[in-house]
Amino acid sequence: MRLAFWRAGKEKAVVERAVSKAKLEAKPRVEAKPASIAARQAPADSGDIDLHALGGALARKRGWIVVPTVLALVASVAIVNLITPRYKSESRILIDGRENVFLRPSSDRSTEERQALDPEAVTSQVQLVLSRDLAREIIKKNKLAERPEFDPVLQGISPLKSLVAMVGIGRDPFSMTPEERVLDAYYDRLQAYAVDKSRVIVVEFQSQDPELAVRVANSIADGYLVLQQNARQDQARNASQWLSGEIENLRKKVSDAEAKVEDFRSKSSLFVGTNNTTLSNQQMGEVNTQLNNARSMKADAESKARLIREMLQSGKPIEASEVVNSELMRRLSEQRVTLRAQLAEQSSTLLGNHPRIKELKAQLGDLDGQIRDEAAKISRSLESDARIAAGRVDGLTASLEQLKKQATSTNGQDVQLRALEREAKAQRDLLETYLGKYREASTRESIDSAPAEGRIISRAIVSNTPAYPKKLPIVLIATLATLLLSSGLVVTGELLRQTAPRAVAALIPAQTQSQAPVRQEPAVEPVVEEPAPLQPEMTADVGVSDFAEIGQLADSLRAGGAKKVTVLGTASGDAITLSALTLARHLARDARVVVVDLAASSPTIAAVSVDASAPGLAELMQGQASFAQVITRDRLSRLHLVMAGRSGFDRSLLQSPRVTLAIDALLRAYDHVLIDAGSAEDLPAELLTTNARAIVVPDASMEADARTLMCEQLRAVGFGEVTMLSRPVQPSDAVEAPRVVAA
């Protein structure tokens, strides 16, 4: 959609004279500017922060800084003196995890000290101090629910608190139960924490009554220890109850297991003898022992009989112990000795053929025969004993083999018996263990005061120094914060005024902020002597009514709060541009104003700019320039200018949607944005009409009916309000150029 429903008038190249005259008259005044002032102006035009201007702004607006600071000081002093003070007391608890050596379980009595507690265990004890069960006990013990400090409903709710609760900022006390109100106040004043790198827990409590703070802090420490003791007693009680039930069950199991063992032993004939061995094994051992003895006796008898036979056969004297120790053999040996003595005695007097000698020799030979016969009898007796022992060996061997077979048949039953005995023994051992633990648990349960894992190492004492509020820090923080905030607001306002182009650049999408060659601003710029911008040169026959019309229009725009103004019409491009510049300079007297050239049909914008070669919107759309680089200043006022682009640019770039984004960014940074649309033949309607007011610059020869029709058409297109100038502003050499001095 385009706005080309009128024909553009003939262009008149009359701007160059006015612009050239303004340049010639402004140049000598610029050269007379002092170097120090020029040095101050250059950073401001290039976008740097002017510290001298910031200092001046702080000095001018010191009232906006001092008054709020003094008010904050007085208000903070009054508030901290009106707040009811709170006093804080603290107690300390050491978590040592030790027990009395006499109350320690028998399994732990060899250990002098338990393993040290880890940080997680100490933190868990802190949560125990903050438990609700302990809080209820402390509240009940110290009657905190009867104090207005902990239950605000008792003394009534102030209208301010009721209003705050009504809007949802705070909680309504009446919607809470009394217990919830007291618990909230209790936890608001309680603080418990563990000291770093230690097992010490600090319990802090604040109250308006210092005595109450001491009592509550000590009560929390005592209650914590009592809570631990009760927990240990409950643990011992529960353990004893559980163990008693388990012991009864185990007793039945042990009785049944032992009965099964005895029953199986009687059925299997696996009776136990001495040394806890079965009868079969015991018999086998005894038979084996007897067998070994019989074998020994047999071998001994056979050896002795063989020795005696060998002596008899060899004719040697029989010197075996059995022969020598025989009573008959001893008597025969004595008789033989006696006969030998007689023979020797008689041989000394008698000859060998003497009858006495022969008698003695005969008797001696008879004795020797008797001795040999007796030895043979002894040998035969030993052989008989050997045969008897051999028979006994055979009998015992048969008995042993029979016992072995019997033992082999009972091995499987013995295995089952041992399994039953093991089961009975395991049940019996478990029963004995449970009985020991039950006795320990019963002993602990019967003790009135069970040992706790902590002890109080520091009790709370009364403090006369309020812990809340900290008057001096609160007053200093409030005063300094107000001072810094008010100073920051003043400095921020001044920075926004100085760096409006850079503020606008921050609002543009990243695609328009590409790298481009930095444009160097001139070091010396002419400015207007007065803050109010000057009028452009008008035709010689234009009266005061022409300036009055522009002034009234500027006042109307200022009063109506029009931020976006589109200047277009059927007049020549120079006339439309001069009309837009004149109106913008009127508005720039007390506001931030920028003129955006979208027509590019007149060289006037470039002629009045401080940098005629500056890039424009076309370069911004192509990413060849940043947003701050396309904004320049008017030589004769505080007005900012944005050109369409350098000569020869492609006008299709002005139809990009990013141009709308650029206009929106300018609307956020400036009070008024004037768009020089020219005849608006090839520009999007949305770009010009959205939230905009139209200023129409007609051709001087345009009829009244045509003007009325044009206004209706512009309203139909989308402009909220349309204003038609009576005639365009015309340049003239007759008007004196404005006087420019050093800034």
ROMI-782593 format. One line per 8 residues: number of its first residue (from 1); for each residue x, y, z of C-alpha. Coordinates in Angstrom, 3 decimals, always signed. Each point is the difference from the previous one (the first is absolute). Layout:
BEGIN
NUM	X:Y:Z  ...
This chain:
BEGIN
1	+0.000:+0.000:+0.000  +1.381:+3.405:-0.886  -1.058:+3.580:+0.725  +0.402:+1.229:-3.580  -3.419:+1.587:-0.501  +1.318:+3.409:-0.989  +2.696:+1.104:-2.404  +3.165:+1.467:+1.256
9	+0.514:+3.623:-0.906  +2.905:+1.380:-1.883  +3.189:+0.062:+1.985  +1.560:+3.387:+0.537  +3.742:+0.116:+0.524  -0.037:+2.958:+2.358  +1.388:-1.616:+3.144  +3.634:+0.276:-0.993
17	+0.056:+3.774:+0.430  -1.375:-0.103:+3.513  +2.288:-2.797:+1.026  +3.109:+1.559:-1.534  -0.763:+3.295:+1.739  -0.393:-1.766:+3.323  +3.368:-1.695:-0.506  +1.797:+3.216:-0.890
25	-1.320:+1.916:+2.994  +0.505:-2.875:+2.438  +3.604:-0.734:-0.980  +1.730:+3.121:+1.408  -1.872:-0.385:+3.293  +1.086:-3.612:+0.282  +3.639:+0.949:-0.501  -0.291:+2.419:+2.912
33	-0.996:-2.772:+2.408  +2.506:-0.527:+2.812  +2.061:-3.184:-0.134  -1.042:-1.141:+3.486  -3.698:+0.242:-0.852  +0.563:-1.842:-3.250  +1.844:-2.709:+1.834  -2.972:-0.437:+2.343
41	-2.501:-0.030:-2.858  +1.808:-2.603:-2.083  -0.418:-2.929:+2.402  -3.659:+0.815:+0.485  -0.667:-0.042:-3.734  +1.975:-3.205:-0.465  -2.024:-1.817:+2.644  +2.525:+0.026:+2.939
49	-1.061:+0.794:+3.558  +0.544:+3.627:+1.053  +1.084:-0.183:+3.659  -0.079:+3.786:+0.302  -3.634:-0.021:-1.088  -0.779:-2.762:+2.532  +1.568:+2.046:+2.770  -1.958:+3.047:-1.049
57	-3.230:-2.005:-0.032  +0.692:-1.270:+3.540  +0.698:+3.547:+1.170  -3.124:+1.418:-1.654  -2.260:-2.733:+1.370  +1.581:-0.312:+3.437  -3.369:+0.669:+1.547  -1.325:-3.232:-1.541
65	+2.876:-1.785:+1.749  +0.291:+1.729:+3.370  -3.709:+0.157:+0.847  -0.745:-3.739:-0.500  +3.215:-0.893:+1.853  -0.915:+2.137:+3.011  -3.549:-1.355:-0.034  +1.328:-3.576:-0.121
73	+2.348:+0.776:+2.919  -2.796:+1.440:+2.127  -2.425:-2.785:-0.934  +2.509:-2.768:+0.732  +0.907:+1.528:+3.382  -3.680:+0.253:+0.896  -0.775:-3.534:-1.148  +2.879:-1.688:+1.853
81	-1.020:+1.817:+3.194  -3.640:-0.996:-0.394  +0.758:-3.701:-0.578  -0.227:-2.074:+3.163  +3.497:-1.366:+0.721  +0.748:-3.698:+0.289  +2.599:-1.598:+2.253  +1.906:-3.104:-1.017
89	+1.361:-2.825:+2.150  +1.830:-3.109:-1.108  +0.880:-3.412:+1.379  +2.484:-2.482:-1.427  -0.233:-3.794:-0.202  +2.927:-2.351:-0.678  -0.818:-3.178:-1.939  +2.632:-2.463:+1.273
97	-1.770:-3.340:-0.602  +1.456:-1.590:+3.153  -1.647:-2.435:+2.464  +0.602:-1.043:+3.552  +2.429:-2.914:+0.066  -2.265:-1.869:+2.417  -3.047:+0.440:-2.251  +1.789:-0.799:-3.236
105	-0.932:-3.321:-1.635  +2.352:-2.876:+0.721  +0.973:-0.195:-3.664  +1.251:+3.610:+0.125  +1.745:-0.012:+3.368  +3.361:-0.664:-1.576  -0.273:+3.272:-1.951  +0.960:+3.086:+1.967
113	-1.814:+2.458:-2.223  -2.475:-0.242:-2.850  +0.814:+1.123:-3.457  -0.118:+3.777:-0.497  -3.234:+1.470:-1.370  +0.000:+1.253:-3.587  -1.261:+3.488:-1.007  -3.253:-1.480:-1.316
121	-0.753:-1.467:+3.421  +0.585:+3.372:+1.688  -2.280:+1.686:-2.550  -2.654:-2.596:+0.737  +0.239:+0.873:+3.694  -0.583:+3.666:-0.917  -3.228:-1.017:-1.726  -0.961:-1.865:+3.162
129	+0.415:+3.251:+1.948  -2.338:+1.683:-2.526  -2.609:-2.774:+0.124  -3.647:+0.886:+0.546  -0.399:-2.513:+2.835  +2.705:+1.743:+1.993  -1.486:+3.397:-0.940  -3.408:-1.002:+1.374
137	+1.592:-1.151:+3.270  +1.913:+3.284:+0.384  -3.094:+2.085:-0.814  -2.051:-1.927:+2.530  +2.697:+0.096:+2.679  +0.621:+3.774:-0.247  -3.655:+0.918:-0.736  +0.940:+1.884:-3.165
145	-3.534:-0.265:-1.377  -1.178:+2.372:+2.755  +2.357:+2.794:-1.070  -1.034:+2.622:-2.592  +3.553:-0.076:-1.326  -0.585:-3.499:-1.384  -3.743:+0.241:-0.704  -0.730:+3.448:-1.522
153	-3.734:-0.640:+0.122  +0.065:+0.417:+3.786  +0.839:+3.719:-0.300  -1.956:+0.651:-3.193  +1.047:+0.401:-3.621  +0.887:+3.472:-1.241  -1.897:+1.347:-3.044  +3.253:+0.118:-1.974
161	+0.659:-3.713:+0.526  -3.621:-0.784:-0.861  +0.320:+1.970:-3.239  +3.294:-1.727:-0.875  -1.585:-3.409:+0.634  -3.043:+0.991:-2.054  +2.077:+0.812:-3.104  +1.836:-3.318:+0.359
169	+3.445:+1.273:+1.008  -0.092:-1.566:+3.471  -1.923:-2.806:+1.679  -3.259:+0.736:+1.750  +0.417:-0.943:+3.709  -3.716:-0.724:+0.327  +0.235:-2.636:-2.744  +2.598:-1.904:+2.047
177	-0.541:-2.174:+3.055  +1.433:+1.205:+3.342  +2.615:-2.748:-0.138  +1.147:+1.097:-3.467  +0.290:+3.623:+1.107  +2.087:-0.899:+3.043  +2.196:-2.393:-1.993  +0.654:+2.655:-2.673
185	+1.048:+2.517:+2.644  +2.060:-2.670:+1.791  +1.956:-1.003:-3.117  +0.377:+3.661:-1.002  +1.956:+0.592:+3.226  +1.861:-3.331:+0.128  +3.242:-0.724:-1.783  +2.004:-3.229:+0.348
193	+3.159:-0.803:-1.924  +3.160:-2.104:+0.260  +3.340:+1.717:+0.552  +2.289:-0.597:-2.959  +2.582:-2.792:+0.409  -1.383:-1.069:+3.376  -2.763:-2.045:+1.599  -1.471:+2.963:+1.874
201	-3.596:+1.122:-0.608  -0.905:+3.625:+0.827  -3.600:+0.742:+1.019  -0.948:+3.698:-0.204  -3.350:+1.441:+1.051  -1.241:+3.589:-0.120  -2.777:+1.596:+2.032  -1.163:+3.374:+1.213
209	+0.505:-1.294:+3.546  +3.686:-0.866:+0.658  -0.962:-2.366:+2.828  -2.351:-1.884:-2.312  +2.722:-0.276:-2.650  +2.295:-1.633:+2.582  -2.673:-2.407:+1.209  -1.015:-1.085:-3.490
217	+3.610:-0.497:-1.176  +0.827:-2.164:+3.031  -3.310:-1.826:-0.301  +0.772:-0.892:-3.611  +3.405:-1.426:+0.992  -1.495:-1.988:+2.896  -2.932:-1.144:-2.117  +2.366:-1.182:-2.709
225	+1.878:-2.210:+2.488  -3.253:-1.302:+1.480  -1.260:-0.753:-3.505  +3.124:-2.039:-0.697  -0.293:-1.863:+3.315  -3.646:-0.822:-0.639  +0.897:-1.207:-3.451  +2.664:-2.311:+1.434
233	-2.373:-1.341:+2.638  -2.676:-0.593:-2.611  +2.562:-1.762:-2.140  +1.025:-2.259:+2.913  -3.643:-0.659:+0.886  -0.906:-0.931:-3.551  +3.079:-2.201:-0.241  -0.831:-1.859:+3.209
241	-3.583:-0.557:-1.132  +1.143:-1.349:-3.327  +2.688:-2.171:+1.579  -2.441:-1.496:+2.516  -2.247:-1.201:-2.809  +2.929:-1.347:-1.988  +1.376:-1.801:+3.071  -3.272:-1.822:+0.550
249	-0.018:-1.137:-3.610  +3.633:-1.075:+0.183  -0.575:-2.022:+3.143  -2.646:-2.024:-1.772  +2.262:-0.458:-3.007  +2.931:-1.140:+2.173  -2.205:-2.480:+1.885  -1.346:-1.432:-3.229
257	+3.471:-0.267:-1.538  +1.467:-1.834:+3.012  -3.007:-2.353:+0.120  +0.547:-0.858:-3.649  +3.661:-0.780:+0.698  -0.752:-2.393:+2.836  -2.833:-1.665:-1.843  +2.140:-0.594:-3.076
265	+2.882:-1.333:+2.155  -2.243:-2.502:+1.755  -1.522:-1.194:-3.265  +3.395:-0.332:-1.660  +1.719:-1.537:+3.094  +2.639:+2.736:-0.225  +0.528:+0.202:+3.730  +2.844:+2.059:+1.285
273	+2.576:-1.480:+2.302  +2.962:+1.502:+1.780  +1.927:+2.837:-1.634  -3.163:+0.914:-1.976  +0.452:-2.928:-2.428  -2.573:-2.506:-1.160  -0.086:-3.494:+1.462  +0.883:-1.658:-3.310
281	+3.109:+2.117:-0.351  +0.921:-0.592:+3.609  -0.397:-3.801:-0.388  +2.029:+0.049:-3.165  +2.770:+1.713:+1.868  -0.017:-2.473:+2.842  -0.007:-3.035:-2.329  +2.829:+1.475:-1.943
289	+1.983:+0.434:+3.210  -0.636:-3.599:+1.075  +0.979:-1.261:-3.439  +3.291:+1.792:+0.202  +0.676:-1.484:+3.473  -0.819:-3.536:-1.209  +2.326:+0.361:-2.945  +2.751:+1.151:+2.352
297	-0.532:-2.943:+2.355  +0.037:-2.449:-2.910  +3.226:+1.345:-1.375  +1.640:+0.023:+3.446  -0.968:-3.612:+0.782  +1.157:-1.263:-3.369  +3.361:+1.759:+0.381  +0.643:-1.437:+3.483
305	-1.001:-3.545:-1.027  +2.275:+0.109:-3.038  +2.930:+1.253:+2.107  -0.379:-2.787:+2.556  -0.176:-2.667:-2.746  +3.152:+1.326:-1.579  +1.814:-0.186:+3.361  -1.185:-3.546:+0.571
313	+1.066:-1.096:-3.451  +3.440:+1.583:+0.278  +0.628:-1.415:+3.447  +0.836:+3.366:+1.365  -1.027:+1.050:+3.450  -3.548:+1.163:+0.124  +0.077:+3.613:+1.126  -3.452:+1.177:-1.052
321	-1.828:+2.091:+2.558  -3.028:-2.298:+0.030  +2.284:-3.013:+0.754  +2.142:+1.788:+2.487  -2.951:+1.490:+1.832  -1.804:-3.376:+0.281  -0.175:-1.315:+3.592  +0.668:-3.596:-1.014
329	+2.932:+1.031:-2.118  +1.467:+1.947:+2.911  -0.277:-3.053:+2.327  +1.481:-2.281:-2.623  +2.801:+2.455:-0.568  +0.671:+0.133:+3.750  +0.080:-3.799:+0.250  +2.351:-0.142:-2.953
337	+2.286:+2.494:+1.623  -0.062:-2.040:+3.214  +0.808:-3.252:-1.832  +2.833:+1.668:-1.847  +1.374:+1.197:+3.292  -0.209:-3.505:+1.481  +1.543:-1.493:-3.127  +2.856:+2.369:+0.184
345	+0.477:-0.673:+3.692  -0.106:-3.799:-0.469  +2.231:+0.116:-3.046  +2.768:+1.394:+2.109  +0.137:-3.221:+2.037  -1.598:-2.578:-2.257  +0.744:-1.207:-3.429  -2.351:+0.283:-2.969
353	-1.066:-3.662:+0.205  -0.980:+0.267:+3.542  -3.634:-0.821:+0.467  -0.562:+3.272:+1.841  +1.463:+1.943:-2.848  -2.103:-1.959:-2.489  -3.085:+0.570:+2.110  +0.594:+3.702:+0.124
361	+0.601:+0.136:-3.755  -3.164:-1.980:-0.589  -1.998:+2.351:+2.152  +1.527:+2.990:-1.750  -0.895:-1.420:-3.453  -3.525:-0.684:+1.210  -0.305:+3.630:+1.169  +1.177:+1.307:-3.371
369	-2.609:-2.118:-1.757  -2.702:+1.313:+2.298  +1.124:+3.551:-0.731  -0.155:-0.582:-3.726  -3.390:-1.615:+0.255  -1.265:+2.908:+2.036  +1.334:+2.443:-2.595  -1.732:-1.976:-2.749
377	-3.235:+0.196:+1.965  +0.393:+3.759:+0.371  +0.647:+0.295:-3.747  -3.129:-2.020:-0.761  -1.948:+2.182:+2.444  +1.122:+3.126:-1.813  -0.980:-1.487:-3.316  -3.430:-0.734:+1.422
385	-0.291:+3.600:+1.193  +0.981:+1.173:-3.480  -2.707:-2.172:-1.540  -2.529:+1.361:+2.509  +1.048:+3.582:-0.831  -0.346:-0.780:-3.714  -3.517:-1.186:+0.568  -0.794:+3.090:+1.954
393	+1.421:+2.135:-2.792  -2.245:-1.716:-2.481  -3.033:+0.547:+2.198  +0.750:+3.633:+0.618  +0.647:+0.579:-3.704  -3.399:-1.415:-0.835  -1.638:+2.181:+2.649  +1.786:+3.080:-1.349
401	-1.138:-0.714:-3.515  -3.552:-0.380:+1.190  +0.178:+3.306:+1.890  +1.405:+1.697:-3.087  -2.907:-1.218:-2.076  -2.401:+1.206:+2.653  +1.689:+3.429:+0.140  -0.146:+0.274:-3.788
409	-3.738:-0.609:+0.031  -0.559:+2.729:+2.611  +2.094:+2.777:-1.674  -2.995:+1.506:-1.849  -2.025:+0.075:+3.179  +2.941:+1.572:+1.817  +0.132:+2.789:-2.603  -3.683:+0.739:+0.563
417	+0.549:-0.057:+3.724  +2.869:+2.522:-0.250  -2.174:+2.296:-2.149  -2.755:-0.089:+2.595  +2.547:+0.674:+2.741  +1.401:+3.002:-1.914  -3.488:+1.453:-0.451  -0.749:-0.460:+3.671
425	+3.346:+1.596:+0.939  -0.616:+3.016:-2.288  -3.427:+0.570:+1.516  +1.467:-0.356:+3.478  +2.815:+2.524:-0.728  -2.494:+2.510:-1.443  -2.180:-0.437:+3.051  +2.941:+0.674:+2.306
433	+0.938:+3.131:-2.019  -3.547:+1.346:+0.157  -0.133:-0.724:+3.706  +3.142:+2.076:+0.543  -1.342:+2.898:-2.068  -3.337:-0.234:+1.768  +1.693:+0.312:+3.373  +1.932:+3.104:-1.211
441	-3.121:+1.616:-1.479  -1.988:-0.707:+3.157  +2.747:+1.546:+2.088  +0.048:+3.151:-2.141  -3.765:+0.237:+0.077  -0.038:-0.139:+3.767  +2.521:+2.882:+0.300  -1.792:+3.303:+0.672
449	+2.435:+2.207:-1.950  +1.348:-1.463:-3.230  +3.253:+1.496:-1.337  -0.323:+2.686:-2.719  +2.305:+0.636:-2.931  +0.642:+3.599:+1.045  +0.572:+2.217:+2.991  -0.483:+3.694:+0.683
457	+3.335:+1.806:+0.082  -1.329:+3.581:+0.241  -3.314:+1.155:+1.437  -1.751:+3.215:-1.018  +0.378:+3.128:+2.124  -1.970:+3.259:+0.115  +1.063:+2.607:-2.573  -0.787:+3.708:+0.444
465	+1.125:+0.981:-3.508  -2.742:-0.169:-2.663  +0.797:-2.313:-2.872  -2.701:+1.485:-2.247  -0.232:+2.551:-1.493  +3.598:+1.015:-0.723  -0.632:+3.714:+0.081  +3.243:+1.413:-1.359
473	+0.386:-2.444:-2.942  -3.665:+0.423:-0.982  +0.220:+3.807:+0.082  +3.261:+0.025:-1.968  -1.247:-2.485:-2.600  -3.289:+1.841:-0.514  +1.741:+3.391:-0.282  +2.728:-1.208:-2.355
481	-2.477:-1.954:-2.115  -2.226:+3.059:-0.409  +3.028:+2.168:-0.816  +1.261:-2.434:-2.608  -3.457:-0.560:-1.471  -0.800:+3.683:-0.371  +3.462:+0.727:-1.407  -0.377:-2.934:-2.371
489	-3.329:+1.284:-1.261  +1.479:+3.432:-0.697  +3.055:-1.476:-1.724  -2.175:-2.417:-1.996  -2.180:+2.815:-1.250  +3.027:+1.990:-1.058  +1.574:-3.018:-1.721  -3.215:-0.707:-1.881
497	-0.077:+3.607:-1.164  +3.641:-0.140:-1.147  +0.045:-3.462:-1.566  -3.420:-0.272:-1.636  +1.455:-1.343:-3.276  +1.806:-2.822:+1.797  -3.130:-0.819:+2.011  -1.914:-0.392:-3.235
505	+2.736:-2.205:-1.429  -0.471:-2.457:+2.873  -3.630:-0.558:-1.029  +0.704:-1.035:-3.602  +0.198:-3.725:-0.890  +3.417:-1.540:-0.245  -0.131:-0.282:-3.783  +0.098:+3.796:-0.343
513	+3.022:+0.295:+2.319  +2.623:-1.383:-2.412  +3.476:+1.369:-0.160  +0.430:+3.087:-2.154  +2.675:+2.657:-0.388  -0.120:+2.454:+2.865  -1.113:+3.430:-1.022  +2.164:+2.783:+1.422
521	-2.007:+2.965:+1.260  +1.443:+3.451:-0.495  +1.857:+1.274:+3.007  -1.722:+3.393:-0.058  -3.733:+0.392:-0.404  -2.102:+3.150:-0.071  -2.874:+0.171:+2.466  -2.737:+2.427:+0.640
529	+0.565:+2.697:+2.604  -3.464:-0.515:+1.537  -1.647:-3.342:+0.812  -2.920:+0.793:-2.289  +0.625:-0.958:-3.654  -0.126:+2.701:-2.673  -2.403:+0.170:-2.871  +1.178:-0.717:-3.522
537	+0.158:+2.826:-2.462  -3.431:+0.821:-1.445  -1.052:+1.888:-3.073  +0.090:+3.742:+0.169  -3.751:+0.345:-0.310  -0.796:-2.569:+2.705  -1.398:+1.757:+3.105  +0.059:-0.762:+3.613
545	-3.099:-2.145:-0.514  +2.071:-2.715:-1.741  +2.291:-0.365:+3.050  -3.016:+0.169:+2.265  -1.621:-2.886:-1.871  +3.118:-2.189:+0.448  +0.265:+1.035:+3.659  -3.655:-0.746:+0.691
553	+0.364:-3.370:-1.727  +3.062:-0.795:+2.153  -1.928:+0.949:+3.152  -2.872:-2.222:-1.132  +2.299:-2.945:-0.577  +1.706:+0.575:+3.337  -3.290:+0.248:+1.871  -1.529:-3.000:-1.754
561	+3.031:-2.189:+0.756  +0.514:-0.919:-3.641  +3.207:-2.075:-0.158  -0.128:-1.003:-3.665  -0.727:+2.698:-2.593  -0.004:-0.695:-3.745  +0.608:+3.054:-2.199  -1.160:-0.472:-3.608
569	-1.869:+1.881:-2.690  -0.293:+1.100:-3.585  +2.536:+2.813:+0.213  +3.546:-0.332:-1.233  +2.478:-2.169:+1.903  +1.974:+3.072:+1.168  -3.146:+1.669:+1.347  -1.050:-3.140:+1.917
577	+3.513:-0.450:+1.453  +0.241:+3.684:+1.058  -3.431:-0.206:+1.613  +1.022:-3.161:+1.916  +3.287:+1.618:+1.159  -1.781:+3.170:+1.126  -2.573:-1.962:+1.989  +2.687:-2.264:+1.514
585	+2.092:+2.980:+1.130  -3.029:+1.454:+1.755  -0.542:-3.316:+1.819  +3.718:-0.373:+0.829  -0.097:+3.033:+2.322  -0.965:-2.157:+2.997  -0.097:-3.564:-1.296  +2.128:-2.625:-1.728
593	-0.941:-0.001:-3.705  +1.338:-1.872:-3.020  -0.863:+0.460:-3.694  +0.113:-3.126:-2.191  +0.380:+0.638:-3.734  -1.895:-2.641:-1.997  -0.587:+2.136:-3.085  +3.654:+0.643:-0.980
601	-1.309:+2.551:-2.487  +1.643:+3.092:+1.510  +3.649:+0.759:+0.881  -1.119:+2.129:+2.940  +0.444:-2.737:+2.645  +3.595:-0.650:-1.076  +0.682:+3.758:-0.238  -1.021:+0.757:+3.609
609	+1.657:-3.146:+1.441  +3.361:+0.171:+1.725  +1.134:-2.890:-2.201  -1.392:+0.177:-3.524  +1.716:-3.288:-0.949  -1.458:-1.948:+2.890  -1.685:-3.358:-0.811  -3.759:-0.363:+0.182
617	-2.750:-2.580:+0.322  +1.056:-1.729:-3.238  +3.467:-0.743:+1.421  -1.602:-1.052:+3.293  -2.239:-2.520:-1.775  +3.011:-1.386:-1.903  +2.017:-0.321:+3.212  +2.672:+2.425:-1.203
625	-0.529:+2.421:+2.896  -1.083:-0.201:+3.619  -3.072:+1.751:+1.343  +2.043:+2.571:+1.888  +1.833:+0.945:-3.198  -3.131:+0.859:-1.967  -1.156:+2.600:+2.574  +1.523:+3.480:-0.527
633	-0.697:+3.442:+1.410  -1.480:+3.171:-1.396  +2.517:+2.808:-0.374  -2.391:+2.656:+1.290  -1.852:-1.798:+2.868  -0.099:-3.010:+2.296  -1.971:-1.870:-2.639  +1.215:-3.480:-1.046
641	-0.147:-1.130:-3.633  -0.154:-3.397:-1.739  +0.518:+0.078:-3.764  -1.398:-2.505:-2.486  +3.415:-0.968:-1.308  +2.957:+1.070:-2.010  -0.558:+1.077:-3.584  -0.842:-2.801:-2.421
649	-1.474:-2.378:+2.616  -2.726:-2.497:-0.850  -3.396:+1.348:+1.159  -1.370:-3.510:+0.278  +2.024:-0.306:+3.223  -2.413:+2.485:+1.624  -2.813:-2.531:-0.413  +1.752:-2.530:+2.238
657	-1.873:-1.012:+3.208  +3.114:+0.957:+1.956  -0.679:+3.646:-0.768  -3.112:-0.318:+2.164  +2.172:-1.441:+2.785  +2.362:+2.959:-0.317  -2.914:+2.484:+0.251  -1.318:-1.842:+3.091
665	+3.426:+0.219:+1.610  +0.127:+3.741:-0.648  -3.457:+0.391:+1.541  +1.322:-1.559:+3.225  +2.999:+2.322:+0.198  -1.487:+3.324:-1.202  -2.984:+2.061:+1.027  -0.993:+0.734:-3.627
673	+0.936:-1.737:-3.255  -0.774:+1.957:-3.198  +0.005:-2.000:-3.226  +0.641:+1.913:-3.218  -2.023:-2.199:-2.389  -0.094:+2.392:-2.970  -2.731:-1.071:-2.375  -0.036:-3.532:+1.582
681	-0.379:-1.673:-3.354  +2.078:-3.156:+0.629  -0.066:-0.305:+3.794  -2.056:-2.615:+1.941  -3.140:+1.464:+1.543  +0.547:-1.840:+3.304  +3.392:+1.666:+0.415  -1.548:+3.479:-0.235
689	-3.439:-0.402:+1.563  +0.511:-2.268:+3.038  -0.570:+2.136:+3.136  +0.856:+3.108:-2.026  -1.431:+3.442:-0.581  +0.164:+1.430:-3.518  +1.183:+3.524:-0.865  -0.890:+0.829:-3.618
697	+2.049:+2.582:-1.914  -2.173:+0.937:-2.995  +0.914:+1.693:-3.225  -0.828:+3.714:+0.081  -2.346:-0.418:-2.983  -2.005:-2.839:+1.582  -3.712:+0.678:+0.288  -1.939:-0.179:+3.257
705	-2.154:-2.913:-1.175  +3.078:-1.966:-0.966  +1.511:+0.688:+3.400  -3.126:-1.230:+1.770  -0.104:-3.141:-2.129  +3.684:-0.697:+0.697  -0.527:+0.235:+3.761  -2.904:-2.444:-0.182
713	+2.050:-2.396:-2.089  +2.916:+0.134:+2.477  -2.330:-0.741:+2.926  -1.446:-2.901:-1.935  +3.491:-1.349:-0.627  +0.698:-0.211:+3.778  +1.235:+3.327:+1.378  -1.521:+0.835:+3.369
721	-0.011:+3.742:-0.639  +0.814:+2.073:-3.078  +1.077:+3.664:+0.001  +0.175:+1.991:-3.257  +2.421:+2.974:-0.146  -1.258:+3.056:-1.766  +3.178:+0.329:-2.047  +3.488:-1.559:-0.054
729	+3.002:+1.721:+1.566  +2.077:+1.775:-2.670  +3.727:+0.947:+0.215  +1.121:+3.620:-0.629  +3.219:+1.997:+0.033  -1.747:+2.930:+1.661  -0.151:-1.668:+3.389  +2.997:+0.568:+2.198
737	+1.972:-3.108:+0.781  -0.123:-1.120:+3.647  +2.803:+1.106:+2.262  +2.259:-2.835:+1.087  +2.438:+0.183:+2.881  +2.336:-2.412:+1.620  -1.647:-2.591:+2.188
